[in-house]
Amino acid sequence: MTREEDEGDRSEAFLEIKDGEIADGVVVADLDGEDEGPFSDDEEGDQEHGEGDELMQEDFEDDSIHAFEAHSAGVYAVAWSPTSPDLVATGGGDDRAFLWRVGEEAFLENQGHAIELTGHTDTVSALAFSADGAMLASGGMDGIVKIWNSSDGKLIQSLEGPAEAVEWVRWHPKGNVILAGSADFTVWMWLAATGACMQVFTGHAGPVTCGGFSFDGKLVVTGGGENDASLRVWDPRSGECKVTIQGTHFHESGLTCIAIHPDSYAAITGSESGTVKIVALENGRVVNNLIGHEENASVEAAVYIPNMPLAATGALDGKLIIWDTASGTPRATCQHPDGVIRIAVHPRQPLVFTGCLDGSVRCWDVRTGACSHTWQGHAEAVQDLAVSPDGNLVLSGSEDGSARVFSLV
């Protein structure tokens, strides 16, 4: 597979059929349920709460139903289209992103074509589909955000502005507006279709490591990393910073993750030193100090659980902690054999998925803390997760250069 040098070029990576494989993508089981999935009835519930076998480099199991191996370096970002049940995107350390479809049915329709998205000159570190699924945003360590047509991979806009790496990208929940946080201490907001810059939010004194729009779209919430350790709430229309949370009552080290409540009134923040806080976005008050992670174990992920008074955080101490948000106390502590890097939420069931440094993906019941599935297949650490719109499939990207799809059903 050749990589086009011209930034405007787009190339298709043809996935050849060979000995039952879909070349770079391997289908292990049919997505329509006619083939047996990775678990038999007696295997599905045998993982005890808090336990997990170490991933062996030799002779380890591959529970994935689809493996995509077109990247030539680690896969650091993955995304699943909210409107197309089999369309996903991956981005990696080879400076490339791909749009591809999951499963045997997709292969039969397009003979395994994947669309290669070229033009970044450094690692593709962030990916996100727009709310309507029509566009894909990619953010790179080259400081560029690119907007692609999700259906054919054509480049729509190349957005410049940040002077350093793009840490994350997020879409407005109701419109085609893209937000990006940068290591140069700034946050940029563009109109995706035209490339017009709508706002530049300045005020952080360190890399803007996390952030996004509130669910109602009326606020921008951002977190500063090393040398900043602040949470800031902005008016996206005026660019005004309405609330700044910082100081001894907040985190003493840089923020690593933010989860905004679906009702847009509160946020959970995690830090490099293992601290977790719940804050009110209206006035900046620290509502709860969530104690449970080990000191100096960086909290890498935080999520709210839809329609339940629960949240979850994952850290390098190997703990997934399910929190009662009203009392601020742990409801369950789910121990992993290594650090937890990502958490993804099932859209309909009380389940969360975790990506771990041991290379495994796990599924947990937030009501009980029980681990219902442990999926293996990666040879190195899992770096990112995404869940299908129906919640039946989870996509993982790994340091081993592959992306894999695991089935819950």
Buried (B, 14 or more C-beta within 10 A) or exposed (E): BEEEEEBEEBBBBEBEEEEEBBBBBBBBBBBEEEEEBBBEEEEEEEBEBBEBEEBEEEEBEBBBBBBBBBBEBBBBBBBBBBEBBBBBBBBBBBBBBBBBBBBBEBBEEBEBBBBBBBBBEBBBBBBBBBBBBBBBBBBBBBBBBBBBBBBEBEBBBBBBBBEBBBBBBBBBBEBBBBBBBBBBBBBBBBBBBEBEEBBBBEBBEBBBBBBBBBBEBEBBBBBBBEEBBBBBBBBBEEBEBBBBBBEEEBBEBBBBBBBBBBEBBBBBBBBBBBBBBBBBBEEBEBBBEBEBBEEBBBBBBBBBBEEEEBBBBBBBBBBBBBBBBEEBEBBBBBBBBBBBBBBBBBEEBBBBBBBBBBBBBBBBBBBBBBBBBBBBBBBBBBBBBBBBBEBBBBBBBBBBBBBBBBBBE
